[in-house]
Amino acid sequence: MNYASLEGKTAFVTGGARGIGKAAARGMALSGARVAIADIDIAAAEATAEELREEGLEAFAIQCDVTDPQSAADMAAAVVKKWGRLDIAFNNAGICINTPALDMTYAEWKKVLDINLTGVFLTSQAAGRIMKEQGGGSIINTASMSGHIVNIPQPQCTYNASKAGVILLTKSLAVEWAPYHIRVNSISPGYIATDMTLSAPQEWQVRWKDLTPTGRMGTPEELVSAVVYLASDSASYTTGSDIVIDGAFTCI
Ligand code: NAP
């Protein structure tokens, strides 16, 4: 048995155009899956899908706004239309807004919750409806160590609340959908070097590395094996779990 094989499986990755989603899409494709790159930025999604195809991997791009129920449903249906089934959903799109709670506008609060939590629910629901009909599947959600602890020095209460929500949503869906052979898990990365973190002020980045026992940020590639594992049949008894990958940040 090849423990990490995703041969014959099909997947979508939201926020797949760049960062963690792009690395995971490539990793799943290298493990044998056919992967739909779903992103709000269709030009960036097309570019990522083209990169994968140039490597001989099977991928296509599709525009999806995870906050829109119809867009989420259409995206999942497009995978089934193209490849006949949907085995893996990696619900990964997310944003962060750093505003102190006392200054936060309702629009800022709502935007983060809509994308990070409601978006994960909507794309999970779209995938779950298909997976129930076909007899099973694997859903993986990108939570964060911010769903477990409060980051400093940046003020990001809405992000932290959204990611804590993702972790318990994941567990709730795992319990509800276990009878349908749909596994639902999350990953909780620590600081990972992507546009999201590298665009932050230098002094924050220095502080983050100081607070991390391993003394550095992780790379998107360092999350890929966990995603491939959760997607694969090797994880057949793993559901409702959250895998923290944070360079030991949350240990202290
Ligand atoms: P990223 O590089 O900013 O990528 C996020 C992607 O999601 C972008 O392509 C973005 O498109 C897309 N997106 C935003 N809103 C969307 C929507 N409504 N519908 C569909 N796609 C949308 O971020 P990343 O660092 O890879 O983060 C990926 C996930 O990991 C997020 O959920 C994030 O919270 C989580 N995470 C990141 C870290 C970290 O340190 N980087 C740590 C823990 C968890 P646009 O560029 O057009 O906005």
Boltz pocket constraint, residues with backbone or C-beta under 6 A from the ligand:
constraints:
  - pocket:
      binder: B
      contacts: [[A, 14], [A, 15], [A, 16], [A, 17], [A, 18], [A, 19], [A, 20], [A, 21], [A, 38], [A, 39], [A, 40], [A, 41], [A, 64], [A, 65], [A, 66], [A, 67], [A, 91], [A, 92], [A, 93], [A, 94], [A, 95], [A, 96], [A, 115], [A, 119], [A, 142], [A, 143], [A, 144], [A, 145], [A, 188], [A, 189], [A, 190], [A, 191], [A, 192], [A, 193], [A, 194], [A, 195], [A, 196], [A, 197]]
      max_distance: 6.0
